[in-house]
């Protein structure tokens, strides 16, 4: 992705934030590279003020930090400990969402859920990383919406940016993703038939397995955190 000059609109700060966020989570902006307000403003065709405000939000979200010497910012490096913690939280939230969605048989969710899974399988087969990340998140957001718990969805929303970033980095590895979409299918089937216990268990196992897969392929053995006892 290439940063494009933004149109002059009242939502300049939000545009600036979204452009920088996309550059970070997609991997275009990599850790270890210094970015200054002046450079970002020039590349986006905006003043320094919306860049400053966007960077404040990104810093609060843990996506950037001050560069050495406090001259500019850098993308926060991904660590094995962070990935482990992220997927521990994801597992708990995803399991609750799936269990809540399966409070009764939900046949109306079968076709829209299968449509999302087909889109994910197609993106995986074509090797379209960005589409694959979006398809995975779309499936999980679908389950959160089906839970009819807006507080739960709001709690998960703050983690999606980090999940997108981790997945984009992971999907550059030469690994098979067939199992992931098979697991999505099993979760959907449990929700559709109203099996809350199975939906909870399968979602938790899916998140835990995904987290371990990420740790194995993204980090060296001596970088990986010990699994909690």
PyMOL commands that set and color helices and strands:
alter all, ss='L'
color gray80, all
select helices_A, chain A and resi 12-25+37-44+48-60+68-70+80-101+107-126+129-146+150-170+178-192+196-218+221-223
alter helices_A, ss='H'
color red, helices_A
select strands_A, chain A and resi 64-66+73-75
alter strands_A, ss='S'
color yellow, strands_A
deselect
rebuild
show_as cartoon
